[in-house]
Amino acid sequence: MNAFVVDANVVHVFQEERVREDPGIGSAAISAVFNIGFVALDAEEKCQTEWMNCALAKYPLNLMDWIADRMVDGKIKYCPLGDQPSFKEMTAQGIPKPDHKWIRLAKSSSAVAVITNDIDLIDCKLKKAPAKIKAKIRASGRGQTRRYIKRQTGADVICCEEVENFCSGFG
């Protein structure tokens, strides 16, 4: 079964859609993942804590219940959070410390993809770039950080909009 790492920005979009009862790109991404695999969370719950902090604005129990239900279904699984790649190496790449856990989780869970809309996981050097440039690099499938994560973990870094197409390749 394929493991996926889903960062907090994507979960925020997904949760907003759930609360509004208006499925969109976040819901489609999560459904596509669940059709071919599961979402990995670290056993230390660092990633889950960020999910909760990012998406808790409305109906916190709703998200917690959804996570618990998906764990029972086997669609969310805990994996150990490894130490590789090293803190020093990721910092040298310019990756912010709070994002290291996503990369480590991808490595330790043998994830096939990290799903994100965060420019820090695509090309962290563009953090202060105009929105137009960020959108262009997201759409291009390029980015220095994206390539680094692929080399270090084997996981592709994909945006929400790409998930359905990516997952269809596993049929």
C-alpha positions as CSV (number, residue, x, y, z in Angstrom):
1,M,0.0,0.0,0.0
2,N,1.3,3.5,-0.9
3,A,2.1,6.0,1.8
4,F,1.5,9.7,1.3
5,V,2.5,12.6,3.4
6,V,-0.1,15.4,3.5
7,D,1.0,18.7,4.9
8,A,-1.1,21.0,7.1
9,N,-1.9,23.5,4.3
10,V,-3.6,20.8,2.3
11,V,-5.5,19.5,5.4
12,H,-6.6,23.1,6.1
13,V,-8.1,23.3,2.6
14,F,-9.7,19.9,3.0
15,Q,-11.2,20.7,6.4
16,E,-12.6,24.0,5.1
17,E,-14.3,22.1,2.3
18,R,-15.7,19.5,4.8
19,V,-17.1,22.2,7.1
20,R,-18.7,24.0,4.2
21,E,-20.0,20.7,2.8
22,D,-18.6,21.9,-0.5
23,P,-16.1,19.3,-1.8
24,G,-13.3,20.8,-3.9
25,I,-9.6,20.2,-4.7
26,G,-8.7,19.2,-1.1
27,S,-11.4,16.6,-0.9
28,A,-10.5,15.2,-4.3
29,A,-6.9,15.0,-3.3
30,I,-7.6,13.1,-0.1
31,S,-10.1,10.8,-1.9
32,A,-7.5,10.0,-4.6
33,V,-4.9,9.1,-1.9
34,F,-7.3,6.9,0.0
35,N,-8.2,5.0,-3.2
36,I,-4.6,3.8,-3.6
37,G,-3.0,4.1,-0.2
38,F,-2.9,5.8,3.1
39,V,-1.8,9.0,4.8
40,A,1.3,8.7,7.0
41,L,1.4,10.6,10.3
42,D,4.4,10.4,12.7
43,A,4.1,8.4,15.8
44,E,5.2,11.4,17.8
45,E,2.2,13.3,16.5
46,K,4.2,16.4,15.4
47,C,2.5,16.4,12.0
48,Q,-0.9,15.8,13.5
49,T,-0.4,18.6,15.9
50,E,0.4,20.9,13.0
51,W,-2.7,19.6,11.1
52,M,-4.8,20.5,14.2
53,N,-3.2,23.9,14.7
54,C,-3.7,24.8,11.0
55,A,-7.2,23.5,10.5
56,L,-8.8,23.9,14.0
57,A,-10.3,27.3,13.4
58,K,-13.7,25.7,13.1
59,Y,-15.1,22.5,14.5
60,P,-12.0,21.0,16.1
61,L,-13.7,17.9,17.2
62,N,-14.9,17.3,13.7
63,L,-11.3,17.0,12.4
64,M,-10.2,14.9,15.4
65,D,-13.1,12.5,14.9
66,W,-12.3,12.3,11.1
67,I,-8.7,11.4,11.9
68,A,-9.7,8.7,14.4
69,D,-12.2,7.2,11.9
70,R,-9.6,7.1,9.2
71,M,-7.2,5.4,11.5
72,V,-9.8,2.7,12.2
73,D,-10.2,2.3,8.4
74,G,-6.5,2.0,8.0
75,K,-6.4,5.1,5.8
76,I,-4.2,7.1,8.2
77,K,-1.4,5.2,9.9
78,Y,1.3,6.2,12.3
79,C,4.9,5.7,11.2
80,P,8.1,6.4,13.1
81,L,9.7,9.8,12.5
82,G,13.3,9.1,11.4
83,D,16.3,11.3,11.7
84,Q,17.3,11.4,8.1
85,P,17.9,13.6,6.3
86,S,19.8,15.5,8.9
87,F,18.8,18.8,10.5
88,K,22.1,20.3,9.3
89,E,21.6,19.2,5.7
90,M,18.0,20.4,5.5
91,T,18.9,23.7,7.1
92,A,21.7,24.2,4.6
93,Q,19.1,23.7,1.8
94,G,17.1,26.6,3.3
95,I,14.2,24.5,4.5
96,P,12.6,26.0,7.6
97,K,12.9,23.9,10.7
98,P,9.1,23.4,11.1
99,D,9.0,21.7,7.7
100,H,11.7,19.2,8.4
101,K,9.2,16.8,10.0
102,W,7.4,16.4,6.6
103,I,10.6,15.4,4.9
104,R,11.6,13.0,7.6
105,L,8.2,11.5,7.6
106,A,8.3,11.0,3.9
107,K,11.7,9.2,4.3
108,S,10.7,7.0,7.2
109,S,7.3,6.0,5.8
110,S,8.7,5.4,2.3
111,A,6.1,7.8,1.0
112,V,5.5,8.0,-2.8
113,A,4.5,11.6,-2.5
114,V,4.4,14.7,-0.3
115,I,1.2,16.6,-1.0
116,T,1.6,20.3,-0.3
117,N,0.8,23.8,-1.5
118,D,3.6,25.3,0.6
119,I,6.3,27.0,-1.4
120,D,8.8,26.0,1.3
121,L,8.5,22.3,0.2
122,I,8.6,23.2,-3.5
123,D,11.3,25.9,-3.6
124,C,12.0,27.5,-0.3
125,K,14.2,30.2,-1.9
126,L,11.1,31.7,-3.4
127,K,9.4,32.3,0.0
128,K,9.3,36.1,-0.6
129,A,8.7,35.9,-4.3
130,P,5.5,37.4,-5.8
131,A,2.5,35.2,-6.0
132,K,2.7,35.0,-9.8
133,I,6.2,33.5,-9.6
134,K,5.2,31.0,-6.9
135,A,2.2,29.9,-8.9
136,K,4.4,29.4,-12.0
137,I,7.0,27.2,-10.1
138,R,4.2,25.2,-8.5
139,A,2.6,24.5,-11.9
140,S,5.9,23.7,-13.6
141,G,6.8,20.7,-11.4
142,R,10.2,22.2,-10.7
143,G,11.8,23.7,-7.7
144,Q,15.1,23.2,-5.9
145,T,13.5,22.0,-2.7
146,R,11.2,19.6,-4.6
147,R,14.2,18.0,-6.3
148,Y,16.1,17.8,-3.0
149,I,13.1,16.0,-1.3
150,K,12.9,13.6,-4.2
151,R,16.6,12.7,-4.1
152,Q,16.6,12.3,-0.3
153,T,13.3,10.4,0.2
154,G,12.2,9.1,-3.1
155,A,8.9,10.9,-2.7
156,D,7.5,13.3,-5.4
157,V,6.4,16.6,-4.1
158,I,3.0,17.4,-5.7
159,C,0.4,20.1,-5.3
160,C,-3.3,19.5,-4.5
161,E,-4.3,20.0,-8.1
162,E,-1.9,17.3,-9.3
163,V,-2.9,14.5,-6.9
164,E,-5.7,12.9,-8.9
165,N,-3.5,12.7,-12.0
166,F,-0.6,11.4,-10.0
167,C,-2.7,8.7,-8.3
168,S,-4.2,7.6,-11.5
169,G,-0.8,6.4,-12.6
170,F,-0.9,3.7,-9.8
171,G,-3.9,1.8,-11.3
